[in-house]
Amino acid sequence: MDDVIIVGGGHAGLYTAYRLACEGLRVRLFDQKDKIGYSVVCTGVIGAEAFSKFDLPKEHIIGAVQNVRFVSPFGTVLDYSPPAPLAWIVDRARFNLHFAEQALGHGAQIITSARVTDIHIKKQNVSVCTVLQDGEVKTWDAKAIVLATGVNYKLFDAVDLIPAKKFLCGAQAQIPYEGDDRTQIYVGREVAPGAFAWVAPINHRGARVGLLCEEQPLIYIRRLLDLVRPGWRDDIPESDIEVRPVAQGPIDRSYTDRVLVVGEAAGQIKTTTGGGIYYGLLGAEFAVETLKKAFQKNQFKASFLSNYERLWKKRIADELQFGYYFRKLFSKFSDEQIEEFLSRVKEEDVLNALQQEADFDWHKSVIFSIFNIPTVRRMIQQPF
């Protein structure tokens, strides 16, 4: 019998496997993809704080987010250049493989091309039913299970948990790109209704072009690509455009008997930008801390594992809630109001607020600073 089974081989699941294996636990991870780290729909942007806290490998960095240009619906440009990079862009395949190698090096077992079809929570253990690459159906037992399945919630019914309720649509493509090294952010109803679009240059590899929106992501990503690189269809097939839902806000409960949920599956993802790497790693760390104590005390009931949710929500729940309501407010802006908003941001007092308060991973403080500026506050109080 294993100590912990993990379902899902993204960064949150792999990091959980690595850390639990470091604690001497018997860990087995299942991932339905053929290879760890591939077919990841993510820009791979990670803030400086995450690199420091988790000692992340810098050899996988392929770009930086430092010089940022915001472009309004009517072409107004706002350039922002902090003294140091706000974040780095990583090769997600190599980044995830790094955690896989660490987990394997500490004794974890990783099984790819394995689809988990059912979970049975029992009094003394949990049983996991799988279909392996060769079609073999096999059942595995463990004392606890961690779900790190992203926005795939097919197993939630089996463990009596409720999936996320709110989503944005994300779309992204990687294209050849000859522009400068500025990260460009586009806003407006004709570009990315309800959120924003981006062009993120990467070293010698072109740029990652993507967006978040409320609906019809393929329509808007095609428009964006036409804007950024006319004739892009000659460079990449449309099938290379990756589309997926992006969770907005935490699930109702991220634990039950013998079960914890981490990463985007739990809603540990920034509601402002859709970035989930850092928050997912934080959630994984809290899951490891909780499971370590559970094994020490041989306590796997929901009442004991509930401490996991208290820990991670204490750390990021306010950010998730505040970011969600800020984005919803922003989504109601007309293009004219967005234009006025960015014009206000160009004023010196707002730029000073950004310089003093801006943090790539924690947005609540800078949003408060901007909204407390009288001219901005008067604008957002106007009826829509």
Contacts in CASP RR format, 6 or more apart in sequence:
PFRMAT RR
TARGET T0000
AUTHOR 0000-0000-0000
METHOD contacts of the structure
MODEL  1
MDDVIIVGGGHAGLYTAYRLACEGLRVRLFDQKDKIGYSVVCTGVIGAEA
FSKFDLPKEHIIGAVQNVRFVSPFGTVLDYSPPAPLAWIVDRARFNLHFA
EQALGHGAQIITSARVTDIHIKKQNVSVCTVLQDGEVKTWDAKAIVLATG
VNYKLFDAVDLIPAKKFLCGAQAQIPYEGDDRTQIYVGREVAPGAFAWVA
PINHRGARVGLLCEEQPLIYIRRLLDLVRPGWRDDIPESDIEVRPVAQGP
IDRSYTDRVLVVGEAAGQIKTTTGGGIYYGLLGAEFAVETLKKAFQKNQF
KASFLSNYERLWKKRIADELQFGYYFRKLFSKFSDEQIEEFLSRVKEEDV
LNALQQEADFDWHKSVIFSIFNIPTVRRMIQQPF
1 26 0 8 1.000
1 125 0 8 1.000
1 141 0 8 1.000
1 142 0 8 1.000
1 143 0 8 1.000
2 26 0 8 1.000
2 27 0 8 1.000
2 28 0 8 1.000
2 109 0 8 1.000
2 140 0 8 1.000
2 141 0 8 1.000
2 142 0 8 1.000
2 143 0 8 1.000
3 20 0 8 1.000
3 25 0 8 1.000
3 26 0 8 1.000
3 27 0 8 1.000
3 142 0 8 1.000
3 143 0 8 1.000
3 144 0 8 1.000
3 295 0 8 1.000
4 20 0 8 1.000
4 25 0 8 1.000
4 26 0 8 1.000
4 27 0 8 1.000
4 28 0 8 1.000
4 142 0 8 1.000
4 143 0 8 1.000
4 144 0 8 1.000
4 145 0 8 1.000
4 146 0 8 1.000
4 291 0 8 1.000
5 27 0 8 1.000
5 28 0 8 1.000
5 29 0 8 1.000
5 30 0 8 1.000
5 126 0 8 1.000
5 128 0 8 1.000
5 140 0 8 1.000
5 142 0 8 1.000
5 144 0 8 1.000
5 145 0 8 1.000
5 146 0 8 1.000
6 13 0 8 1.000
6 16 0 8 1.000
6 17 0 8 1.000
6 20 0 8 1.000
6 27 0 8 1.000
6 28 0 8 1.000
6 29 0 8 1.000
6 30 0 8 1.000
6 145 0 8 1.000
6 146 0 8 1.000
6 148 0 8 1.000
7 29 0 8 1.000
7 30 0 8 1.000
7 116 0 8 1.000
7 128 0 8 1.000
7 145 0 8 1.000
7 146 0 8 1.000
7 147 0 8 1.000
7 148 0 8 1.000
7 149 0 8 1.000
7 155 0 8 1.000
8 29 0 8 1.000
8 30 0 8 1.000
8 31 0 8 1.000
8 32 0 8 1.000
8 147 0 8 1.000
8 148 0 8 1.000
8 149 0 8 1.000
8 150 0 8 1.000
9 29 0 8 1.000
9 31 0 8 1.000
9 33 0 8 1.000
9 36 0 8 1.000
9 37 0 8 1.000
9 96 0 8 1.000
9 100 0 8 1.000
9 110 0 8 1.000
9 148 0 8 1.000
10 31 0 8 1.000
10 36 0 8 1.000
10 37 0 8 1.000
10 40 0 8 1.000
10 96 0 8 1.000
10 148 0 8 1.000
10 150 0 8 1.000
11 95 0 8 1.000
11 96 0 8 1.000
11 99 0 8 1.000
11 277 0 8 1.000
11 280 0 8 1.000
11 281 0 8 1.000
12 148 0 8 1.000
12 262 0 8 1.000
12 263 0 8 1.000
12 264 0 8 1.000
12 265 0 8 1.000
12 268 0 8 1.000
12 280 0 8 1.000
12 281 0 8 1.000
12 283 0 8 1.000
12 284 0 8 1.000
13 29 0 8 1.000
13 146 0 8 1.000
13 148 0 8 1.000
13 262 0 8 1.000
13 263 0 8 1.000
13 284 0 8 1.000
14 29 0 8 1.000
14 36 0 8 1.000
14 96 0 8 1.000
14 99 0 8 1.000
14 100 0 8 1.000
14 103 0 8 1.000
15 54 0 8 1.000
15 99 0 8 1.000
15 280 0 8 1.000
15 281 0 8 1.000
15 284 0 8 1.000
15 285 0 8 1.000
16 146 0 8 1.000
16 148 0 8 1.000
16 262 0 8 1.000
16 284 0 8 1.000
16 287 0 8 1.000
16 288 0 8 1.000
17 27 0 8 1.000
17 29 0 8 1.000
17 99 0 8 1.000
17 103 0 8 1.000
17 108 0 8 1.000
17 110 0 8 1.000
18 99 0 8 1.000
18 102 0 8 1.000
18 103 0 8 1.000
18 106 0 8 1.000
18 108 0 8 1.000
19 284 0 8 1.000
19 285 0 8 1.000
19 288 0 8 1.000
20 27 0 8 1.000
20 108 0 8 1.000
20 288 0 8 1.000
20 291 0 8 1.000
20 292 0 8 1.000
21 27 0 8 1.000
21 103 0 8 1.000
21 105 0 8 1.000
21 106 0 8 1.000
21 107 0 8 1.000
21 108 0 8 1.000
22 106 0 8 1.000
23 288 0 8 1.000
23 292 0 8 1.000
23 295 0 8 1.000
24 106 0 8 1.000
25 291 0 8 1.000
25 295 0 8 1.000
27 103 0 8 1.000
27 107 0 8 1.000
27 108 0 8 1.000
27 109 0 8 1.000
28 108 0 8 1.000
28 109 0 8 1.000
28 110 0 8 1.000
28 111 0 8 1.000
28 140 0 8 1.000
28 142 0 8 1.000
29 103 0 8 1.000
29 108 0 8 1.000
29 109 0 8 1.000
29 110 0 8 1.000
29 111 0 8 1.000
30 111 0 8 1.000
30 114 0 8 1.000
30 115 0 8 1.000
30 116 0 8 1.000
30 128 0 8 1.000
30 130 0 8 1.000
31 110 0 8 1.000
31 111 0 8 1.000
31 112 0 8 1.000
31 114 0 8 1.000
32 112 0 8 1.000
32 113 0 8 1.000
32 114 0 8 1.000
32 115 0 8 1.000
32 116 0 8 1.000
33 39 0 8 1.000
33 112 0 8 1.000
33 113 0 8 1.000
34 112 0 8 1.000
34 113 0 8 1.000
35 112 0 8 1.000
36 96 0 8 1.000
36 97 0 8 1.000
36 100 0 8 1.000
36 110 0 8 1.000
36 112 0 8 1.000
37 92 0 8 1.000
37 93 0 8 1.000
37 95 0 8 1.000
37 96 0 8 1.000
37 97 0 8 1.000
37 100 0 8 1.000
38 93 0 8 1.000
39 242 0 8 1.000
40 92 0 8 1.000
40 93 0 8 1.000
40 96 0 8 1.000
41 170 0 8 1.000
41 172 0 8 1.000
41 242 0 8 1.000
41 243 0 8 1.000
41 244 0 8 1.000
42 92 0 8 1.000
42 172 0 8 1.000
42 275 0 8 1.000
42 276 0 8 1.000
42 277 0 8 1.000
43 89 0 8 1.000
43 172 0 8 1.000
43 198 0 8 1.000
43 200 0 8 1.000
43 208 0 8 1.000
43 210 0 8 1.000
43 275 0 8 1.000
44 89 0 8 1.000
44 90 0 8 1.000
44 92 0 8 1.000
44 95 0 8 1.000
44 208 0 8 1.000
44 277 0 8 1.000
45 65 0 8 1.000
45 87 0 8 1.000
45 88 0 8 1.000
45 89 0 8 1.000
45 200 0 8 1.000
45 275 0 8 1.000
45 277 0 8 1.000
46 56 0 8 1.000
46 87 0 8 1.000
46 88 0 8 1.000
46 89 0 8 1.000
46 90 0 8 1.000
46 277 0 8 1.000
46 278 0 8 1.000
47 86 0 8 1.000
47 87 0 8 1.000
47 88 0 8 1.000
47 278 0 8 1.000
47 360 0 8 1.000
47 361 0 8 1.000
48 84 0 8 1.000
48 85 0 8 1.000
48 86 0 8 1.000
48 87 0 8 1.000
48 88 0 8 1.000
48 360 0 8 1.000
49 278 0 8 1.000
49 359 0 8 1.000
49 360 0 8 1.000
49 361 0 8 1.000
50 56 0 8 1.000
50 277 0 8 1.000
50 278 0 8 1.000
50 281 0 8 1.000
50 361 0 8 1.000
51 58 0 8 1.000
51 88 0 8 1.000
53 281 0 8 1.000
54 281 0 8 1.000
56 90 0 8 1.000
56 95 0 8 1.000
57 95 0 8 1.000
57 98 0 8 1.000
58 88 0 8 1.000
60 90 0 8 1.000
60 91 0 8 1.000
60 94 0 8 1.000
60 95 0 8 1.000
60 98 0 8 1.000
61 88 0 8 1.000
61 89 0 8 1.000
61 90 0 8 1.000
62 89 0 8 1.000
62 90 0 8 1.000
62 91 0 8 1.000
62 202 0 8 1.000
62 203 0 8 1.000
62 205 0 8 1.000
63 88 0 8 1.000
63 89 0 8 1.000
63 200 0 8 1.000
63 201 0 8 1.000
63 202 0 8 1.000
63 203 0 8 1.000
64 85 0 8 1.000
64 87 0 8 1.000
64 88 0 8 1.000
64 89 0 8 1.000
64 181 0 8 1.000
65 85 0 8 1.000
65 86 0 8 1.000
65 87 0 8 1.000
65 88 0 8 1.000
65 89 0 8 1.000
65 183 0 8 1.000
65 200 0 8 1.000
65 360 0 8 1.000
66 81 0 8 1.000
66 82 0 8 1.000
66 84 0 8 1.000
66 85 0 8 1.000
66 86 0 8 1.000
66 183 0 8 1.000
67 79 0 8 1.000
67 80 0 8 1.000
67 81 0 8 1.000
67 180 0 8 1.000
67 181 0 8 1.000
67 182 0 8 1.000
67 183 0 8 1.000
68 79 0 8 1.000
68 80 0 8 1.000
68 81 0 8 1.000
68 86 0 8 1.000
68 182 0 8 1.000
68 183 0 8 1.000
68 184 0 8 1.000
68 185 0 8 1.000
69 77 0 8 1.000
69 78 0 8 1.000
69 79 0 8 1.000
69 80 0 8 1.000
69 182 0 8 1.000
69 183 0 8 1.000
69 184 0 8 1.000
69 185 0 8 1.000
70 77 0 8 1.000
70 78 0 8 1.000
70 79 0 8 1.000
70 80 0 8 1.000
70 184 0 8 1.000
70 185 0 8 1.000
70 187 0 8 1.000
70 342 0 8 1.000
70 345 0 8 1.000
71 77 0 8 1.000
71 184 0 8 1.000
71 185 0 8 1.000
71 186 0 8 1.000
71 187 0 8 1.000
72 78 0 8 1.000
72 187 0 8 1.000
72 188 0 8 1.000
72 338 0 8 1.000
72 339 0 8 1.000
72 342 0 8 1.000
72 343 0 8 1.000
73 187 0 8 1.000
73 188 0 8 1.000
73 189 0 8 1.000
73 190 0 8 1.000
73 191 0 8 1.000
73 335 0 8 1.000
73 338 0 8 1.000
73 339 0 8 1.000
74 335 0 8 1.000
74 339 0 8 1.000
76 339 0 8 1.000
76 342 0 8 1.000
76 343 0 8 1.000
76 346 0 8 1.000
78 342 0 8 1.000
78 345 0 8 1.000
78 346 0 8 1.000
79 182 0 8 1.000
80 351 0 8 1.000
80 354 0 8 1.000
82 355 0 8 1.000
82 358 0 8 1.000
86 358 0 8 1.000
86 360 0 8 1.000
87 360 0 8 1.000
89 200 0 8 1.000
89 202 0 8 1.000
89 208 0 8 1.000
100 110 0 8 1.000
103 110 0 8 1.000
104 110 0 8 1.000
111 130 0 8 1.000
111 132 0 8 1.000
112 133 0 8 1.000
113 132 0 8 1.000
113 133 0 8 1.000
114 130 0 8 1.000
114 131 0 8 1.000
114 132 0 8 1.000
114 133 0 8 1.000
115 130 0 8 1.000
115 131 0 8 1.000
116 128 0 8 1.000
116 129 0 8 1.000
116 130 0 8 1.000
116 155 0 8 1.000
117 129 0 8 1.000
117 130 0 8 1.000
117 131 0 8 1.000
118 128 0 8 1.000
118 129 0 8 1.000
118 155 0 8 1.000
118 158 0 8 1.000
119 126 0 8 1.000
119 127 0 8 1.000
119 128 0 8 1.000
119 129 0 8 1.000
119 145 0 8 1.000
119 155 0 8 1.000
119 158 0 8 1.000
119 159 0 8 1.000
119 259 0 8 1.000
120 126 0 8 1.000
120 127 0 8 1.000
120 129 0 8 1.000
120 158 0 8 1.000
121 159 0 8 1.000
121 256 0 8 1.000
121 257 0 8 1.000
121 258 0 8 1.000
121 259 0 8 1.000
125 141 0 8 1.000
125 142 0 8 1.000
125 143 0 8 1.000
125 258 0 8 1.000
126 141 0 8 1.000
126 142 0 8 1.000
126 143 0 8 1.000
126 144 0 8 1.000
126 145 0 8 1.000
126 258 0 8 1.000
126 259 0 8 1.000
127 139 0 8 1.000
127 140 0 8 1.000
127 141 0 8 1.000
128 139 0 8 1.000
128 140 0 8 1.000
128 141 0 8 1.000
128 142 0 8 1.000
128 145 0 8 1.000
129 137 0 8 1.000
129 138 0 8 1.000
129 139 0 8 1.000
130 137 0 8 1.000
130 138 0 8 1.000
130 139 0 8 1.000
130 140 0 8 1.000
131 137 0 8 1.000
132 138 0 8 1.000
143 258 0 8 1.000
143 295 0 8 1.000
143 300 0 8 1.000
144 258 0 8 1.000
144 259 0 8 1.000
144 260 0 8 1.000
144 291 0 8 1.000
144 294 0 8 1.000
144 300 0 8 1.000
145 159 0 8 1.000
145 258 0 8 1.000
145 259 0 8 1.000
145 260 0 8 1.000
146 259 0 8 1.000
146 260 0 8 1.000
146 261 0 8 1.000
146 262 0 8 1.000
146 287 0 8 1.000
146 291 0 8 1.000
147 155 0 8 1.000
147 156 0 8 1.000
147 159 0 8 1.000
147 259 0 8 1.000
147 260 0 8 1.000
147 261 0 8 1.000
147 262 0 8 1.000
147 265 0 8 1.000
148 261 0 8 1.000
148 262 0 8 1.000
148 263 0 8 1.000
148 265 0 8 1.000
148 284 0 8 1.000
149 155 0 8 1.000
149 265 0 8 1.000
150 247 0 8 1.000
150 263 0 8 1.000
150 264 0 8 1.000
150 265 0 8 1.000
151 164 0 8 1.000
151 167 0 8 1.000
151 244 0 8 1.000
151 245 0 8 1.000
151 246 0 8 1.000
151 247 0 8 1.000
151 264 0 8 1.000
151 265 0 8 1.000
152 265 0 8 1.000
153 163 0 8 1.000
153 164 0 8 1.000
153 265 0 8 1.000
156 162 0 8 1.000
156 163 0 8 1.000
159 256 0 8 1.000
159 259 0 8 1.000
160 256 0 8 1.000
161 251 0 8 1.000
161 252 0 8 1.000
161 253 0 8 1.000
161 254 0 8 1.000
161 256 0 8 1.000
161 259 0 8 1.000
161 261 0 8 1.000
162 251 0 8 1.000
162 252 0 8 1.000
162 253 0 8 1.000
163 251 0 8 1.000
164 247 0 8 1.000
164 248 0 8 1.000
164 249 0 8 1.000
164 250 0 8 1.000
164 251 0 8 1.000
164 267 0 8 1.000
166 247 0 8 1.000
166 248 0 8 1.000
166 249 0 8 1.000
166 324 0 8 1.000
167 245 0 8 1.000
167 246 0 8 1.000
167 247 0 8 1.000
167 248 0 8 1.000
168 194 0 8 1.000
168 195 0 8 1.000
168 212 0 8 1.000
168 213 0 8 1.000
168 214 0 8 1.000
168 245 0 8 1.000
168 246 0 8 1.000
168 248 0 8 1.000
168 274 0 8 1.000
169 212 0 8 1.000
169 213 0 8 1.000
169 214 0 8 1.000
169 215 0 8 1.000
169 216 0 8 1.000
169 217 0 8 1.000
169 243 0 8 1.000
169 244 0 8 1.000
169 245 0 8 1.000
169 246 0 8 1.000
170 210 0 8 1.000
170 211 0 8 1.000
170 212 0 8 1.000
170 213 0 8 1.000
170 217 0 8 1.000
170 243 0 8 1.000
170 244 0 8 1.000
170 245 0 8 1.000
170 246 0 8 1.000
171 210 0 8 1.000
171 211 0 8 1.000
171 213 0 8 1.000
171 217 0 8 1.000
171 218 0 8 1.000
171 220 0 8 1.000
171 221 0 8 1.000
171 241 0 8 1.000
171 242 0 8 1.000
171 243 0 8 1.000
172 208 0 8 1.000
172 209 0 8 1.000
172 210 0 8 1.000
172 211 0 8 1.000
172 221 0 8 1.000
172 241 0 8 1.000
172 242 0 8 1.000
173 208 0 8 1.000
173 209 0 8 1.000
173 210 0 8 1.000
173 221 0 8 1.000
173 225 0 8 1.000
173 232 0 8 1.000
173 236 0 8 1.000
173 240 0 8 1.000
173 241 0 8 1.000
173 242 0 8 1.000
174 202 0 8 1.000
174 205 0 8 1.000
174 206 0 8 1.000
174 207 0 8 1.000
174 208 0 8 1.000
174 209 0 8 1.000
174 236 0 8 1.000
174 240 0 8 1.000
175 206 0 8 1.000
175 207 0 8 1.000
175 209 0 8 1.000
175 225 0 8 1.000
175 228 0 8 1.000
175 229 0 8 1.000
175 232 0 8 1.000
175 235 0 8 1.000
175 236 0 8 1.000
176 206 0 8 1.000
176 229 0 8 1.000
176 235 0 8 1.000
177 199 0 8 1.000
177 201 0 8 1.000
177 206 0 8 1.000
177 207 0 8 1.000
177 209 0 8 1.000
177 228 0 8 1.000
177 229 0 8 1.000
179 201 0 8 1.000
179 207 0 8 1.000
180 201 0 8 1.000
181 201 0 8 1.000
182 201 0 8 1.000
183 198 0 8 1.000
183 199 0 8 1.000
183 200 0 8 1.000
183 201 0 8 1.000
184 198 0 8 1.000
184 199 0 8 1.000
185 196 0 8 1.000
185 197 0 8 1.000
185 198 0 8 1.000
186 192 0 8 1.000
186 196 0 8 1.000
186 197 0 8 1.000
186 198 0 8 1.000
186 199 0 8 1.000
186 211 0 8 1.000
186 224 0 8 1.000
186 227 0 8 1.000
187 196 0 8 1.000
187 197 0 8 1.000
187 338 0 8 1.000
187 342 0 8 1.000
188 196 0 8 1.000
188 335 0 8 1.000
188 338 0 8 1.000
189 334 0 8 1.000
189 335 0 8 1.000
190 223 0 8 1.000
190 335 0 8 1.000
191 197 0 8 1.000
191 211 0 8 1.000
191 220 0 8 1.000
191 223 0 8 1.000
191 224 0 8 1.000
192 211 0 8 1.000
192 212 0 8 1.000
192 213 0 8 1.000
192 220 0 8 1.000
192 224 0 8 1.000
193 213 0 8 1.000
193 214 0 8 1.000
193 215 0 8 1.000
193 220 0 8 1.000
193 331 0 8 1.000
194 212 0 8 1.000
194 213 0 8 1.000
194 214 0 8 1.000
194 327 0 8 1.000
194 330 0 8 1.000
194 331 0 8 1.000
195 211 0 8 1.000
195 212 0 8 1.000
195 213 0 8 1.000
195 214 0 8 1.000
195 327 0 8 1.000
195 331 0 8 1.000
196 211 0 8 1.000
196 212 0 8 1.000
197 209 0 8 1.000
197 210 0 8 1.000
197 211 0 8 1.000
197 212 0 8 1.000
197 220 0 8 1.000
197 224 0 8 1.000
198 208 0 8 1.000
198 209 0 8 1.000
198 210 0 8 1.000
198 211 0 8 1.000
199 207 0 8 1.000
199 208 0 8 1.000
199 209 0 8 1.000
199 210 0 8 1.000
199 228 0 8 1.000
200 207 0 8 1.000
200 208 0 8 1.000
200 209 0 8 1.000
201 207 0 8 1.000
202 208 0 8 1.000
207 228 0 8 1.000
209 221 0 8 1.000
209 224 0 8 1.000
209 225 0 8 1.000
209 228 0 8 1.000
209 229 0 8 1.000
210 221 0 8 1.000
210 224 0 8 1.000
211 217 0 8 1.000
211 220 0 8 1.000
211 221 0 8 1.000
211 224 0 8 1.000
212 246 0 8 1.000
212 273 0 8 1.000
212 274 0 8 1.000
213 220 0 8 1.000
214 331 0 8 1.000
217 243 0 8 1.000
218 241 0 8 1.000
218 243 0 8 1.000
221 241 0 8 1.000
221 243 0 8 1.000
222 238 0 8 1.000
222 241 0 8 1.000
225 232 0 8 1.000
226 232 0 8 1.000
229 235 0 8 1.000
246 264 0 8 1.000
246 269 0 8 1.000
246 274 0 8 1.000
247 264 0 8 1.000
247 267 0 8 1.000
247 269 0 8 1.000
248 271 0 8 1.000
248 324 0 8 1.000
248 327 0 8 1.000
249 267 0 8 1.000
249 269 0 8 1.000
249 271 0 8 1.000
249 320 0 8 1.000
249 321 0 8 1.000
249 324 0 8 1.000
250 266 0 8 1.000
250 267 0 8 1.000
250 268 0 8 1.000
250 313 0 8 1.000
250 317 0 8 1.000
250 320 0 8 1.000
251 261 0 8 1.000
251 265 0 8 1.000
251 266 0 8 1.000
251 267 0 8 1.000
253 309 0 8 1.000
254 260 0 8 1.000
254 261 0 8 1.000
254 262 0 8 1.000
254 266 0 8 1.000
254 267 0 8 1.000
254 308 0 8 1.000
254 309 0 8 1.000
254 312 0 8 1.000
255 261 0 8 1.000
255 302 0 8 1.000
255 305 0 8 1.000
255 306 0 8 1.000
255 308 0 8 1.000
255 309 0 8 1.000
256 302 0 8 1.000
256 305 0 8 1.000
257 300 0 8 1.000
257 301 0 8 1.000
257 302 0 8 1.000
257 305 0 8 1.000
258 300 0 8 1.000
258 305 0 8 1.000
259 305 0 8 1.000
260 287 0 8 1.000
260 290 0 8 1.000
260 291 0 8 1.000
260 305 0 8 1.000
260 308 0 8 1.000
262 268 0 8 1.000
262 280 0 8 1.000
262 283 0 8 1.000
262 284 0 8 1.000
262 287 0 8 1.000
263 269 0 8 1.000
263 276 0 8 1.000
263 279 0 8 1.000
263 280 0 8 1.000
263 283 0 8 1.000
263 284 0 8 1.000
264 276 0 8 1.000
264 280 0 8 1.000
266 283 0 8 1.000
266 312 0 8 1.000
267 320 0 8 1.000
268 276 0 8 1.000
268 279 0 8 1.000
268 280 0 8 1.000
268 282 0 8 1.000
268 283 0 8 1.000
268 312 0 8 1.000
268 316 0 8 1.000
269 275 0 8 1.000
269 276 0 8 1.000
269 279 0 8 1.000
269 280 0 8 1.000
270 276 0 8 1.000
270 279 0 8 1.000
270 319 0 8 1.000
270 320 0 8 1.000
270 323 0 8 1.000
270 361 0 8 1.000
270 363 0 8 1.000
271 319 0 8 1.000
271 320 0 8 1.000
271 321 0 8 1.000
271 323 0 8 1.000
271 324 0 8 1.000
271 327 0 8 1.000
272 323 0 8 1.000
272 326 0 8 1.000
272 327 0 8 1.000
272 363 0 8 1.000
278 361 0 8 1.000
279 316 0 8 1.000
279 361 0 8 1.000
282 312 0 8 1.000
282 315 0 8 1.000
282 316 0 8 1.000
283 312 0 8 1.000
286 308 0 8 1.000
286 311 0 8 1.000
286 312 0 8 1.000
286 315 0 8 1.000
287 308 0 8 1.000
289 308 0 8 1.000
289 311 0 8 1.000
290 305 0 8 1.000
290 307 0 8 1.000
290 308 0 8 1.000
290 311 0 8 1.000
293 299 0 8 1.000
293 307 0 8 1.000
294 300 0 8 1.000
294 304 0 8 1.000
294 305 0 8 1.000
297 304 0 8 1.000
318 364 0 8 1.000
319 362 0 8 1.000
319 363 0 8 1.000
319 364 0 8 1.000
322 363 0 8 1.000
322 364 0 8 1.000
322 367 0 8 1.000
323 363 0 8 1.000
323 364 0 8 1.000
323 367 0 8 1.000
326 363 0 8 1.000
326 367 0 8 1.000
329 380 0 8 1.000
330 338 0 8 1.000
332 384 0 8 1.000
333 341 0 8 1.000
333 384 0 8 1.000
334 384 0 8 1.000
337 379 0 8 1.000
337 382 0 8 1.000
337 384 0 8 1.000
340 379 0 8 1.000
341 376 0 8 1.000
341 379 0 8 1.000
341 380 0 8 1.000
344 350 0 8 1.000
344 373 0 8 1.000
344 375 0 8 1.000
344 376 0 8 1.000
344 379 0 8 1.000
345 351 0 8 1.000
345 354 0 8 1.000
345 370 0 8 1.000
345 376 0 8 1.000
347 375 0 8 1.000
349 373 0 8 1.000
350 370 0 8 1.000
350 373 0 8 1.000
350 376 0 8 1.000
353 366 0 8 1.000
353 369 0 8 1.000
353 370 0 8 1.000
353 373 0 8 1.000
354 366 0 8 1.000
354 369 0 8 1.000
354 370 0 8 1.000
356 369 0 8 1.000
357 365 0 8 1.000
357 366 0 8 1.000
357 369 0 8 1.000
358 366 0 8 1.000
359 365 0 8 1.000
359 366 0 8 1.000
370 376 0 8 1.000
371 377 0 8 1.000
371 380 0 8 1.000
END
